Amino acid sequence: MSDQSVSFGQAIGKARKAKGLSQKELAALVVKDEEGGAISPQYLNDIEHDRRSPTSDHLIKQFAKVLEEDEGYLFVLAGKIPDDVRKQATNRDQVVASFANFRKSITK
């Protein structure tokens, strides 16, 4: 599997296995939200098999923290822009130029 075709779920599964964690163990470490409990192993299984996507920025950040994976990379794989970045993206021309630079650097 090439890096170009890695999905969010595949990246989570690969990182989980590299850390020697079972799905049940990882699920117990990932907290749903600031006030909630852990995600279910079935939800994690659905994510790893690309049947579901993470529902919030918080979950993506939790996966990054627990798996010691780069948060930005996981946001890209999830097809999301973090809320804090989106809130700062108020200047249309700056956003367009920034995205063009990002695209140019990643497609080299």
N, C-alpha and C positions, 0 to 999 in steps of 0.2 A: 504494500500500500504506500503510495507516494504522499508526501506532505501536502501536495496540491489537492488531493481528494479526501483528506481527513475531515470527518464531520465532528461536531461537538461531542456527540456520544462516543465516537471512536477514540477521540483524544482523552475523554474521561476514563474509558475502559483501559486504555493503554497506561495512563498514569496510575490508575488504581492498581493494576497488576504489577507495575514497576515498584510500587511501595509494598507489595505483598499483602494487600488488603482484599478481603472478600467483599462482595456487594453488601452483605449485611453489616460488615464492620464499617465500610465507608458511609453507608446510609445513616448509621448511628452517629457519625461525626459531623454530618451536614445538617445544620439547623435551618428550618423552613423560613423563619423570619425572626426578628429581634425578640419576639415574645413566645414563639412557638417551639415545638419539639422537633425531633429529627424527621427527616424524610423517610419514607418507607422503602424497603429493599425493592419492592415491585416498581415504584416510581423510578428509582435508580436504574433498574433493569430496562424499563421503557426508554429512559434517556439514552442509555448505552446502545440500545438497538434502534435508535432514531425514530421511535414511535411517539416520543414527547420531547418537548424543548423546555429548558428552564423557564420558569414563569416570571422571574424577577431578577433585577440586578443583584439583589442580595444573595440569591442562590448561586449565581455565577461567581461572585466574590467568595462565597463559602467554599465552592469547589476549588478555586484557585488557592485559597489559604490552606485547606486541608491537604491538597495534593501537591502543594508547593509548585504550582504551575503559574505562568505569567497571566495575570488578570486580563491584560489587553488582548493577548492571543485568544483566550477563551471567549471574550466578547466578540471578536471578529468571527470565530467559528460559530457562535450562536446567532450571528447576523444582527447584532445589537450595538447600539451606541450607548454607553453609560449615561444615566440621567444627568450626572454632574457635567459631562461634556456637552450633552445636548442643550442644557440650560445656558451654557456659555456661547453656543453657536448662534449668535444673534446677527452677525454681519454676513450677509449672503456672499459677497465677493470673497471674504476671507475663508468661508466654508468651502466654496467652490475651488479656490486655489489650494487649500490644504488637502482636500480630497484628491485633486489632480496630482499633487506631489506625492501623496501616499500611494496612489495607484501606480505612478511612474516608478517609485522606488521598489514596490513589491513585484512588479512585472519584469524587472531587469533580468 
